[in-house]
Amino acid sequence: MIVQKIVLIACILISNHLFSQDKRARDYGIEIGILKTGKYNAITDVKGVKVGHTTIIEGDSVRTGVTAILPHSGNIYQLKAPAAIYLGNGFGKLAGYSQVKELGNIETPIVLTNTLSVPEASNALITYTLAQKDNEHVRSVNSIVGETNDGWLNDIRGRHVKEKHVLDAIHNAKSGKIEEGNVGAGTGTICFQYKGGIGTSSRVIPKKLGGYTVGVLVQTNYGGVLQINGVPVAKEFGNYPRHYSYDVDGSCMIVVMTDAPLGARNLERLAKRAMMGLAKTGGIASNGSGDYVIAVSTAEDNFIPHNSRSPFIATEELKNEAVTPLFLAVIEATEEAALNSLFAAKTMTGRENHEIKSIPIDEVIKVMKKYNGIK
């Protein structure tokens, strides 16, 4: 048993090195949009946001994991964050949607995992929340868990994600640079028939427009007709679904964080625009795809205290017309995050010896140059 645990830990620790590439889309001269990125070009460029992964790779058939996103480092139940969820296509198992829709906030970290592990992840979030100081009398927890189906590469029926994996991802969450590709919840996912995974990006709007940051993290597991920075890559490769069968189905979870002071209504408007970024990659939100966007504001003055003697909530929100630059930011960041998930991933073999190859970067670069899609 001890030996097995050591082997598992070793697999988790080395997987990022073995299955993630060193370069991102921008490193090849592929610059999406016109807005500047944050320091790390990641969701963690939004102040206070942290991300943690647990990657589970065992034997020849377990390829799955957990990714946790925290809007701030405090007790999220006691200091809730304004939030909204938008359904691009609802073929999915997102837990916690109805309460966010009703109340306009989240009270737990956001966890991403595989389809059949949503209940386990939800249970772990309840354990995490009940164990926190000042939550001794809590009797209701609205855990937020998103998913995509990694069953082609992963023994999904084995339900290998356990409560400890989720708690580890939460407790190991950090700011700064984020691992991408075949890590965490993206370990076993597929995108445009290539190896997908976790990707992230950020945008900072000009100071005269507020100087706010928008960060996006995606778990890509969807299909369509791939295009990169407007270049018809799939068409050039002849690699696209001619009969619209399973290879366009899948899912994409999109998590948006911003330090802009927004309420639930404008966060939902922001979330809608993330789907436009997904479309710019060639995603079509097919019938069998679960495409969800969770948008959260981390503006500290707008956090919602669970216990307050006042019946009023004092907030300061941007006017509708001031949100337009954020729309552009989330479109650009979502598009680049999805591309980063492809560029960061490596070829993977999994369940029943299924193999999914990474995107052929050298060939992609040739096509990009042909269409002047590289700076």
C-alpha positions, -999 to 999 in steps of 0.1 A, spaced: 0 0 0 28 24 9 46 16 -24 14 23 -43 9 56 -27 45 66 -34 41 56 -71 8 76 -73 24 107 -58 54 104 -81 30 102 -111 12 133 -100 43 153 -94 61 144 -127 31 145 -150 33 183 -155 68 179 -169 60 149 -191 27 160 -206 30 198 -209 49 217 -236 71 246 -227 57 272 -251 23 289 -254 6 303 -285 21 338 -280 56 323 -278 53 314 -315 42 349 -325 5 342 -324 -9 373 -307 -46 373 -302 -65 406 -302 -53 441 -294 -54 444 -256 -23 438 -234 -20 407 -213 -13 407 -176 21 398 -162 15 360 -164 -11 361 -191 -32 340 -168 -63 341 -147 -41 347 -117 -33 382 -130 -65 391 -113 -55 401 -78 -63 375 -52 -71 346 -76 -54 313 -70 -54 281 -90 -45 245 -79 -43 212 -98 -43 176 -89 -33 154 -118 -41 117 -116 -22 94 -139 -21 57 -130 -13 27 -151 -25 27 -187 -61 38 -182 -64 65 -155 -60 100 -170 -80 125 -150 -78 152 -123 -91 183 -105 -86 220 -110 -97 244 -83 -101 282 -88 -103 305 -57 -116 341 -61 -98 351 -29 -78 335 0 -104 341 27 -134 322 39 -155 323 7 -186 312 25 -184 341 49 -173 366 23 -191 356 -9 -182 369 -43 -206 383 -69 -210 358 -97 -231 346 -127 -233 315 -148 -242 314 -185 -252 283 -204 -238 282 -239 -251 247 -244 -265 228 -214 -255 192 -221 -235 190 -188 -236 184 -151 -227 217 -136 -235 216 -99 -246 247 -80 -261 266 -110 -296 274 -97 -285 292 -65 -259 313 -83 -287 322 -108 -310 331 -79 -287 349 -55 -259 362 -78 -229 350 -58 -206 320 -51 -197 307 -16 -171 280 -24 -141 277 -47 -149 266 -82 -138 230 -90 -135 214 -124 -132 177 -129 -146 148 -150 -183 141 -156 -187 112 -132 -167 128 -104 -190 158 -99 -207 143 -68 -174 135 -52 -160 170 -59 -192 185 -45 -189 165 -14 -153 176 -10 -163 212 -13 -188 207 15 -161 191 36 -138 220 29 -164 246 38 -177 230 69 -142 226 83 -133 263 80 -132 286 110 -165 305 116 -185 279 96 -193 258 126 -231 264 123 -233 262 85 -261 238 73 -262 245 36 -234 247 11 -238 255 -26 -208 239 -41 -198 249 -76 -184 220 -97 -180 220 -135 -170 191 -157 -161 177 -191 -161 140 -201 -126 126 -204 -139 90 -210 -119 84 -242 -86 85 -225 -96 79 -189 -113 50 -171 -141 74 -162 -163 46 -149 -137 38 -123 -144 72 -106 -108 76 -95 -112 112 -83 -115 111 -45 -122 138 -19 -86 141 -11 -77 150 -47 -101 179 -46 -90 191 -12 -53 189 -23 -61 210 -54 -78 236 -32 -50 237 -5 -22 237 -31 -38 266 -51 -14 294 -58 -11 327 -76 14 335 -104 22 311 -133 -2 283 -139 5 249 -154 -14 242 -186 -21 214 -209 -25 178 -196 -29 188 -160 -56 188 -134 -91 186 -149 -75 188 -184 -55 157 -180 -76 135 -202 -95 160 -224 -96 164 -262 -100 195 -283 -106 196 -321 -94 160 -322 -61 170 -307 -50 168 -271 -67 195 -251 -65 205 -215 -62 235 -192 -55 268 -207 -55 304 -194 -50 340 -205 -57 375 -193 -63 410 -206 -58 444 -190 -79 473 -203 -64 508 -206 -62 529 -175 -84 556 -190 -111 529 -192 -106 517 -157 -74 496 -159 -93 465 -149 -80 429 -155 -100 400 -169 -86 365 -165 -99 333 -181 -92 297 -174 -106 269 -197 -110 232 -196 -112 223 -233 -129 191 -245 -149 203 -275 -148 202 -313 -157 221 -344 -136 236 -372 -103 248 -357 -91 283 -366 -62 301 -350 -61 339 -350 -86 338 -379 -65 313 -399 -85 283 -412 -61 257 -398 -86 227 -399 -96 235 -434 -59 236 -445 -53 202 -427 -86 187 -439 -91 179 -403 -127 187 -395 -159 169 -389 -176 162 -423 -206 144 -408 -209 162 -375 -205 130 -355 -191 127 -319 -159 145 -328 -177 179 -325 -193 169 -292 -176 173 -258 -177 203 -235 -158 234 -224 -158 249 -190 -148 286 -189 -140 304 -157 -138 342 -158 -124 364 -130 -122 402 -130 -113 428 -105 -139 452 -121 -168 460 -97 -196 442 -114 -229 427 -101 -245 395 -112 -263 411 -141 -233 425 -158 -212 394 -149 -237 374 -169 -234 398 -198 -196 393 -195 -200 355 -194 -220 356 -226 -192 372 -245 -168 344 -234 -188 322 -258 -178 346 -286 -142 339 -278 -149 301 -280 -165 306 -314 -135 324 -327 -115 292 -322 -140 273 -343 -161 258 -315 -198 253 -324 -214 244 -291 -229 212 -306 -259 193 -293 -238 171 -271 -215 198 -257 -217 212 -222 -205 248 -225 -207 268 -193 -192 301 -183 -188 311 -147 -179 348 -142 -169 362 -108 -160 397 -96 -131 399 -71 -136 436 -63 -131 435 -26 -155 463 -17 -183 443 -33 -178 410 -15 -210 400 3 -207 392 40 -227 361 51 -234 377 85 -242 413 86 -265 433 110 -274 457 82 -303 448 58 -285 467 31 -255 459 9 -234 488 -2 -218 483 -35 -203 504 -63 -208 490 -98 -197 500 -133 -223 516 -155 -235 495 -184 -216 515 -210 -184 511 -190 -185 473 -193 -179 473 -231 -141 472 -228 -144 442 -205 -164 424 -232 -135 427 -257 -111 416 -229 -130 384 -222 -134 375 -258 -97 378 -265 -87 361 -233 -111 331 -239 -98 326 -274 -62 327 -263 -68 305 -233 -83 278 -255 -54 280 -279 -29 278 -250 -46 246 -238 -38 231 -272 -2 244 -275 6 233 -240 -7 197 -242 14 167 -253 4 135 -270 -13 111 -246 -21 74 -246 -48 61 -222 -77 38 -218 -77 8 -242 -45 21 -257 -64 51 -272 -40 78 -283 -47 114 -289 -19 134 -305 -9 169 -297 -15 196 -322 13 195 -349 28 228 -340 54 229 -369 26 224 -394 4 250 -377 32 275 -379 36 269 -416 -1 275 -422 -1 306 -400 28 321 -420 10 313 -452 -20 335 -440 2 361 -423 -13 350 -390 20 353 -371 35 386 -360 
